[in-house]
Amino acid sequence: MRWGDEVNQGVVLQRIGRMVRDTRLRRNLSQLQVAEQAGVQRYQVANLELGKGNPSLKTLAAVLGALDLNLSVAPTDKARAVTTSRLRPPVDLNEVLKRSRL
C-alpha cells in the first residue's frame, strides 16, 4: 500500500482505528481513560478509532503506547529490492519518539 494514495490512507487509518478500538474494548477502557493515559484529548482517540482526520505521529504513538501497542515501519518491496545488501529490521516508532524526547 502506498501512503500517498488517498484511498489507501483511509484504509490504513481505518485498520489502525479498528485495532485501537478493539484493544480498548477488550481491556474495558473508555476513550477518556485512554486519552488521559496517552496525554491527548478524548476526541483524538474517537477520531483515531473512526479512521477520521490525520493524526500526528506523536498522537498516534501516544495512543498506541497507552494501549501497549506499537506501530512498525518496514521497507516496501521496491525499497527492499534496492537495499537487499543492507536490509534493516522494522523501526519501532514508539522508540524513535522516546529517544527524541531526551
DSSP file (Angstrom, degrees, kcal/mol; ACC not computed):
  #  RESIDUE AA STRUCTURE BP1 BP2  ACC     N-H-->O    O-->H-N    N-H-->O    O-->H-N    TCO  KAPPA ALPHA  PHI   PSI    X-CA   Y-CA   Z-CA
    1    1 A M              0   0    0      0, 0.0     2,-0.5     0, 0.0     3,-0.0   0.000 360.0 360.0 360.0 129.1    0.0    0.0    0.0
    2    2 A R    >   -     0   0    0      1,-0.1     3,-0.9    74,-0.0     6,-0.2  -0.798 360.0-148.1 -90.1 128.9    1.4    3.4   -0.9
    3    3 A W  T 3  S+     0   0    0     -2,-0.5     6,-0.2     1,-0.2    -1,-0.1   0.821  92.2  65.4 -66.6 -31.4    0.7    6.0    1.8
    4    4 A G  T 3  S+     0   0    0      4,-0.1     2,-0.5     5,-0.1    -1,-0.2   0.737  78.5  93.8 -66.0 -22.9    0.4    8.9   -0.7
    5    5 A D  S <> S-     0   0    0     -3,-0.9     4,-2.3     1,-0.2     5,-0.2  -0.611  73.2-144.7 -74.6 119.8   -2.7    7.4   -2.3
    6    6 A E  H  > S+     0   0    0     -2,-0.5     4,-1.9     1,-0.2    -1,-0.2   0.849  98.2  52.1 -56.4 -39.1   -5.7    9.0   -0.5
    7    7 A V  H  > S+     0   0    0      1,-0.2     4,-1.8     2,-0.2    -1,-0.2   0.931 110.9  47.2 -64.1 -45.0   -7.8    5.8   -0.7
    8    8 A N  H  > S+     0   0    0      1,-0.2     4,-2.7     2,-0.2    -2,-0.2   0.850 106.3  58.6 -66.5 -34.1   -5.0    3.8    0.9
    9    9 A Q  H  X S+     0   0    0     -4,-2.3     4,-2.7     1,-0.2     5,-0.2   0.944 107.0  48.1 -57.3 -47.0   -4.5    6.4    3.6
   10   10 A G  H  X S+     0   0    0     -4,-1.9     4,-2.3     1,-0.2    -2,-0.2   0.895 111.1  50.0 -60.9 -41.7   -8.1    5.9    4.6
   11   11 A V  H  X S+     0   0    0     -4,-1.8     4,-2.3     2,-0.2    -1,-0.2   0.923 112.0  47.6 -64.2 -44.6   -7.8    2.1    4.6
   12   12 A V  H  X S+     0   0    0     -4,-2.7     4,-2.5     1,-0.2     5,-0.2   0.937 113.2  47.8 -62.8 -47.1   -4.6    2.3    6.8
   13   13 A L  H  X S+     0   0    0     -4,-2.7     4,-2.6     1,-0.2    38,-0.2   0.873 111.3  51.3 -63.7 -36.6   -6.2    4.7    9.3
   14   14 A Q  H  X S+     0   0    0     -4,-2.3     4,-2.5    -5,-0.2    -1,-0.2   0.905 110.2  49.1 -66.4 -40.5   -9.4    2.6    9.5
   15   15 A R  H  X S+     0   0    0     -4,-2.3     4,-2.1     2,-0.2    -2,-0.2   0.926 113.4  45.9 -64.5 -44.5   -7.3   -0.5   10.2
   16   16 A I  H  X S+     0   0    0     -4,-2.5     4,-2.5     1,-0.2    -2,-0.2   0.928 112.9  51.3 -63.2 -44.1   -5.3    1.2   12.9
   17   17 A G  H  X S+     0   0    0     -4,-2.6     4,-2.7     1,-0.2    -2,-0.2   0.896 108.9  50.1 -59.9 -42.0   -8.5    2.7   14.3
   18   18 A R  H  X S+     0   0    0     -4,-2.5     4,-2.8     2,-0.2     5,-0.2   0.899 110.6  50.1 -63.9 -40.8  -10.2   -0.7   14.5
   19   19 A M  H  X S+     0   0    0     -4,-2.1     4,-2.2     2,-0.2    -2,-0.2   0.912 112.2  47.6 -64.0 -42.8   -7.2   -2.2   16.2
   20   20 A V  H  X S+     0   0    0     -4,-2.5     4,-2.6     2,-0.2    -2,-0.2   0.941 114.8  45.6 -62.9 -48.1   -7.2    0.7   18.8
   21   21 A R  H  X S+     0   0    0     -4,-2.7     4,-2.7     2,-0.2     5,-0.2   0.936 113.3  48.8 -62.5 -48.0  -11.0    0.3   19.4
   22   22 A D  H  X S+     0   0    0     -4,-2.8     4,-2.3     1,-0.2    -1,-0.2   0.908 113.9  46.5 -59.9 -43.0  -10.9   -3.5   19.7
   23   23 A T  H  X S+     0   0    0     -4,-2.2     4,-1.5    -5,-0.2    -1,-0.2   0.924 112.4  50.2 -65.9 -44.3   -7.9   -3.4   22.1
   24   24 A R  H  <>S+     0   0    0     -4,-2.6     5,-2.3    -5,-0.2    -2,-0.2   0.923 112.8  46.2 -60.1 -45.4   -9.6   -0.6   24.2
   25   25 A L  H ><5S+     0   0    0     -4,-2.7     3,-1.6     1,-0.2    -1,-0.2   0.891 108.3  55.4 -67.2 -39.5  -12.9   -2.5   24.5
   26   26 A R  H 3<5S+     0   0    0     -4,-2.3    -1,-0.2     1,-0.3    -2,-0.2   0.827 110.7  46.7 -60.7 -30.2  -11.1   -5.8   25.3
   27   27 A R  T 3<5S-     0   0    0     -4,-1.5    -1,-0.3    -3,-0.2    -2,-0.2   0.342 112.6-122.1 -93.9   6.6   -9.5   -4.0   28.2
   28   28 A N  T < 5 +     0   0    0     -3,-1.6     2,-0.3     1,-0.2    -3,-0.2   0.891  61.1 147.7  54.2  44.6  -12.8   -2.4   29.3
   29   29 A L      < -     0   0    0     -5,-2.3    -1,-0.2    -6,-0.1     2,-0.2  -0.837  43.3-131.7-108.7 147.3  -11.4    1.1   29.0
   30   30 A S     >  -     0   0    0     -2,-0.3     4,-2.0     1,-0.1     5,-0.2  -0.511  27.4-111.8 -87.0 163.8  -13.3    4.2   28.0
   31   31 A Q  H  > S+     0   0    0      1,-0.2     4,-2.7     2,-0.2     5,-0.2   0.888 120.4  54.9 -60.7 -37.7  -12.0    6.6   25.3
   32   32 A L  H  > S+     0   0    0      2,-0.2     4,-2.7     1,-0.2     5,-0.2   0.904 105.8  50.8 -63.8 -41.7  -11.5    9.1   28.1
   33   33 A Q  H  > S+     0   0    0      2,-0.2     4,-2.1     1,-0.2    -1,-0.2   0.919 112.8  45.8 -62.2 -43.3   -9.3    6.7   30.1
   34   34 A V  H  X S+     0   0    0     -4,-2.0     4,-2.3     2,-0.2    -2,-0.2   0.924 112.7  51.1 -65.0 -43.5   -7.1    6.0   27.1
   35   35 A A  H  X>S+     0   0    0     -4,-2.7     5,-2.3     1,-0.2     4,-1.5   0.921 110.7  47.9 -60.4 -45.4   -6.9    9.7   26.3
   36   36 A E  H  <5S+     0   0    0     -4,-2.7    -1,-0.2     1,-0.2    -2,-0.2   0.910 112.9  48.1 -63.2 -41.8   -5.8   10.6   29.8
   37   37 A Q  H  <5S+     0   0    0     -4,-2.1    -1,-0.2     1,-0.2    -2,-0.2   0.853 116.1  44.5 -66.3 -34.1   -3.2    7.9   29.8
   38   38 A A  H  <5S-     0   0    0     -4,-2.3    -1,-0.2    -5,-0.2    -2,-0.2   0.638 109.5-121.6 -85.1 -15.3   -1.9    9.0   26.4
   39   39 A G  T  <5S+     0   0    0     -4,-1.5     2,-0.2     1,-0.3    -3,-0.2   0.823  74.9 110.4  76.4  31.2   -1.9   12.7   27.3
   40   40 A V  S   <S-     0   0    0     -5,-2.3    -1,-0.3    -6,-0.2     2,-0.2  -0.737  74.0 -86.2-126.5 176.6   -4.3   13.6   24.4
   41   41 A Q    >>  -     0   0    0     -2,-0.2     4,-1.2     1,-0.1     3,-0.8  -0.544  33.2-120.0 -84.3 152.3   -7.9   14.7   24.1
   42   42 A R  H 3> S+     0   0    0      1,-0.3     4,-2.5     2,-0.2     3,-0.4   0.882 112.7  59.7 -58.6 -39.9  -10.8   12.2   24.0
   43   43 A Y  H 3> S+     0   0    0      1,-0.2     4,-2.9     2,-0.2    -1,-0.3   0.816 100.0  57.2 -61.4 -28.5  -11.9   13.4   20.6
   44   44 A Q  H <> S+     0   0    0     -3,-0.8     4,-2.1     2,-0.2    -1,-0.2   0.892 108.3  45.5 -69.1 -38.4   -8.5   12.5   19.2
   45   45 A V  H  X S+     0   0    0     -4,-1.2     4,-2.6    -3,-0.4    -2,-0.2   0.926 113.9  49.9 -66.6 -44.3   -9.0    8.9   20.4
   46   46 A A  H  X S+     0   0    0     -4,-2.5     4,-1.7     1,-0.2    -2,-0.2   0.934 112.4  46.3 -60.2 -47.5  -12.5    8.9   19.0
   47   47 A N  H  X>S+     0   0    0     -4,-2.9     5,-2.7     1,-0.2     4,-0.6   0.892 111.7  51.9 -63.3 -39.3  -11.3   10.2   15.6
   48   48 A L  H ><5S+     0   0    0     -4,-2.1     3,-1.1     1,-0.2    -1,-0.2   0.929 108.8  50.2 -62.2 -44.8   -8.5    7.7   15.5
   49   49 A E  H 3<5S+     0   0    0     -4,-2.6    -1,-0.2     1,-0.3    -2,-0.2   0.831 112.4  47.9 -62.9 -31.9  -10.9    4.8   16.2
   50   50 A L  H 3<5S-     0   0    0     -4,-1.7    -1,-0.3    -5,-0.2    -2,-0.2   0.511 112.0-119.8 -86.3  -4.9  -13.2    6.0   13.4
   51   51 A G  T <<5 +     0   0    0     -3,-1.1     2,-0.2    -4,-0.6   -37,-0.2   0.767  66.7 142.1  71.6  24.8  -10.3    6.4   11.0
   52   52 A K      < +     0   0    0     -5,-2.7    -1,-0.2    -6,-0.2    -2,-0.1  -0.622  44.3   4.7 -99.3 157.7  -11.0   10.1   10.6
   53   53 A G  S    S-     0   0    0     -2,-0.2   -40,-0.1     1,-0.2    -9,-0.0  -0.205  89.2 -78.1  73.6-163.0   -8.7   13.0   10.3
   54   54 A N        -     0   0    0    -41,-0.0    -1,-0.2     0, 0.0    -6,-0.1  -0.701  47.3-154.5-140.4  81.7   -4.9   12.8   10.0
   55   55 A P        -     0   0    0      0, 0.0    -2,-0.0     0, 0.0     2,-0.0  -0.237  21.4-111.9 -63.4 145.6   -3.4   12.2   13.5
   56   56 A S     >  -     0   0    0      1,-0.1     4,-2.6     4,-0.0     5,-0.2  -0.329  24.7-114.2 -68.9 159.8    0.1   13.3   14.1
   57   57 A L  H  > S+     0   0    0      1,-0.2     4,-2.7     2,-0.2     5,-0.2   0.874 119.0  54.9 -61.5 -36.9    2.7   10.6   14.5
   58   58 A K  H  > S+     0   0    0      2,-0.2     4,-2.1     1,-0.2    -1,-0.2   0.918 109.8  45.2 -63.3 -45.0    3.1   11.8   18.1
   59   59 A T  H  > S+     0   0    0      2,-0.2     4,-2.5     1,-0.2     5,-0.2   0.930 113.7  49.8 -64.2 -46.1   -0.6   11.4   18.8
   60   60 A L  H  X S+     0   0    0     -4,-2.6     4,-2.5     1,-0.2     5,-0.2   0.929 112.4  46.6 -59.2 -47.2   -0.7    8.0   17.2
   61   61 A A  H  X S+     0   0    0     -4,-2.7     4,-2.5     1,-0.2    -1,-0.2   0.874 111.6  52.2 -64.4 -37.3    2.3    6.8   19.2
   62   62 A A  H  X S+     0   0    0     -4,-2.1     4,-2.0     2,-0.2    -2,-0.2   0.927 112.5  43.9 -65.6 -45.3    0.9    8.1   22.4
   63   63 A V  H  X S+     0   0    0     -4,-2.5     4,-1.0     2,-0.2    -2,-0.2   0.933 115.9  47.2 -66.7 -45.6   -2.5    6.4   22.0
   64   64 A L  H ><>S+     0   0    0     -4,-2.5     5,-3.3    -5,-0.2     3,-0.6   0.909 111.7  51.5 -62.1 -41.0   -0.8    3.1   20.9
   65   65 A G  H ><5S+     0   0    0     -4,-2.5     3,-1.5     1,-0.2    -1,-0.2   0.871 103.6  57.6 -63.2 -37.4    1.6    3.3   23.8
   66   66 A A  H 3<5S+     0   0    0     -4,-2.0    -1,-0.2     1,-0.3    -2,-0.2   0.773 112.0  42.6 -63.7 -25.4   -1.3    3.8   26.2
   67   67 A L  T <<5S-     0   0    0     -4,-1.0    -1,-0.3    -3,-0.6    -2,-0.2   0.254 117.5-112.3-102.6  10.1   -2.7    0.5   25.0
   68   68 A D  T < 5S+     0   0    0     -3,-1.5     2,-0.3     1,-0.2    -3,-0.2   0.862  77.2 128.7  58.1  38.0    0.7   -1.3   24.9
   69   69 A L      < -     0   0    0     -5,-3.3     2,-0.3    -6,-0.1    -1,-0.2  -0.781  41.0-158.3-111.9 161.1    0.6   -1.4   21.1
   70   70 A N        -     0   0    0     -2,-0.3     2,-0.5    -3,-0.1    22,-0.0  -0.940  12.1-138.0-137.4 165.9    3.2   -0.3   18.7
   71   71 A L        -     0   0    0     -2,-0.3    22,-1.9     2,-0.0    23,-0.4  -0.989  21.3-164.0-124.0 124.7    3.5    0.7   15.1
   72   72 A S  E     -A   92   0A   0     -2,-0.5     2,-0.5    20,-0.2    20,-0.2  -0.805   8.7-148.6-111.2 151.9    6.4   -0.5   13.0
   73   73 A V  E     +A   91   0A   0     18,-1.7    18,-2.3    -2,-0.3    -2,-0.0  -0.974  18.6 178.1-118.5 130.5    7.7    0.7    9.7
   74   74 A A        -     0   0    0     -2,-0.5     6,-0.0    16,-0.2    -2,-0.0  -0.940  36.3 -93.6-129.1 152.5    9.3   -1.7    7.2
   75   75 A P        -     0   0    0      0, 0.0     2,-0.0     0, 0.0    12,-0.0  -0.317  41.1-116.9 -64.4 147.1   10.7   -1.1    3.8
   76   76 A T     >  -     0   0    0      1,-0.1     4,-2.9     4,-0.0     5,-0.2  -0.271  33.4 -99.1 -72.8 169.3    8.3   -1.7    0.8
   77   77 A D  H  > S+     0   0    0      1,-0.2     4,-2.1     2,-0.2     5,-0.1   0.889 126.1  51.9 -57.8 -38.9    9.2   -4.4   -1.7
   78   78 A K  H  > S+     0   0    0      2,-0.2     4,-1.4     1,-0.2    -1,-0.2   0.934 112.5  43.6 -64.7 -46.4   10.6   -1.7   -4.0
   79   79 A A  H  > S+     0   0    0      1,-0.2     4,-1.8     2,-0.2    -2,-0.2   0.880 112.0  54.6 -65.9 -37.2   12.8   -0.3   -1.3
   80   80 A R  H  < S+     0   0    0     -4,-2.9    -1,-0.2     1,-0.2    -2,-0.2   0.886 104.9  53.8 -63.6 -38.7   13.8   -3.8   -0.2
   81   81 A A  H >< S+     0   0    0     -4,-2.1     3,-0.6     1,-0.2    -1,-0.2   0.853 110.3  47.4 -64.8 -34.4   14.9   -4.6   -3.8
   82   82 A V  H 3< S+     0   0    0     -4,-1.4     3,-0.2     1,-0.2    -1,-0.2   0.827 120.4  36.7 -75.2 -32.1   17.2   -1.5   -3.8
   83   83 A T  T >< S+     0   0    0     -4,-1.8     3,-1.6     1,-0.2    -1,-0.2  -0.093  70.8 131.5-114.4  35.1   18.8   -2.3   -0.4
   84   84 A T  G X  S+     0   0    0     -3,-0.6     3,-0.6     1,-0.3    -1,-0.2   0.801  73.2  56.2 -60.2 -28.2   19.0   -6.0   -0.4
   85   85 A S  G 3  S+     0   0    0      1,-0.2    -1,-0.3    -3,-0.2    -2,-0.1   0.703 117.4  33.8 -77.6 -16.4   22.6   -5.9    0.7
   86   86 A R  G <  S+     0   0    0     -3,-1.6    -1,-0.2    -6,-0.2     2,-0.1  -0.374  76.3 172.1-134.8  57.6   21.7   -3.9    3.8
   87   87 A L    <   -     0   0    0     -3,-0.6    -3,-0.1     1,-0.0    -7,-0.0  -0.453  15.4-159.0 -67.9 137.9   18.3   -4.9    5.0
   88   88 A R        -     0   0    0     -2,-0.1     3,-0.1     1,-0.0    -2,-0.0  -0.865  20.1-106.2-117.5 152.2   17.3   -3.4    8.3
   89   89 A P        -     0   0    0      0, 0.0   -16,-0.1     0, 0.0    -1,-0.0  -0.302  54.3 -77.8 -69.0 161.7   14.7   -4.6   10.8
   90   90 A P        -     0   0    0      0, 0.0     2,-0.5     0, 0.0   -16,-0.2  -0.225  48.8-116.9 -56.8 150.6   11.5   -2.6   11.1
   91   91 A V  E     -A   73   0A   0    -18,-2.3   -18,-1.7    -3,-0.1     2,-0.9  -0.800  15.4-138.4 -93.5 128.8   11.7    0.7   13.0
   92   92 A D  E >>  -A   72   0A   0     -2,-0.5     4,-1.8   -20,-0.2     3,-0.5  -0.789  11.8-160.9 -86.9 108.6    9.6    0.9   16.2
   93   93 A L  H 3> S+     0   0    0    -22,-1.9     4,-2.4    -2,-0.9     5,-0.2   0.809  87.5  61.1 -64.1 -30.6    8.2    4.4   16.1
   94   94 A N  H 3> S+     0   0    0    -23,-0.4     4,-2.1     1,-0.2    -1,-0.2   0.918 106.5  46.6 -60.9 -42.0    7.5    4.5   19.8
   95   95 A E  H <> S+     0   0    0     -3,-0.5     4,-2.5     2,-0.2    -2,-0.2   0.894 110.3  52.5 -67.5 -40.3   11.2    4.0   20.5
   96   96 A V  H  X S+     0   0    0     -4,-1.8     4,-1.8     1,-0.2    -2,-0.2   0.929 111.5  46.5 -61.0 -45.1   12.2    6.7   18.0
   97   97 A L  H  X S+     0   0    0     -4,-2.4     4,-0.8     2,-0.2    -1,-0.2   0.885 110.7  52.4 -66.6 -38.5    9.8    9.2   19.6
   98   98 A K  H >< S+     0   0    0     -4,-2.1     3,-0.9     1,-0.2     4,-0.4   0.930 110.5  48.0 -61.6 -44.8   11.1    8.3   23.1
   99   99 A R  H >< S+     0   0    0     -4,-2.5     3,-1.2     1,-0.2    -1,-0.2   0.846 105.8  58.3 -65.5 -33.2   14.7    8.9   22.1
  100  100 A S  H 3< S+     0   0    0     -4,-1.8    -1,-0.2     1,-0.2    -2,-0.2   0.694  97.4  62.2 -72.2 -16.9   13.8   12.2   20.5
  101  101 A R  T <<        0   0    0     -3,-0.9    -1,-0.2    -4,-0.8    -2,-0.2   0.623 360.0 360.0 -80.8 -13.0   12.4   13.5   23.8
  102  102 A L    <         0   0    0     -3,-1.2    -1,-0.2    -4,-0.4    -2,-0.1   0.493 360.0 360.0 -69.8 360.0   15.8   13.2   25.5
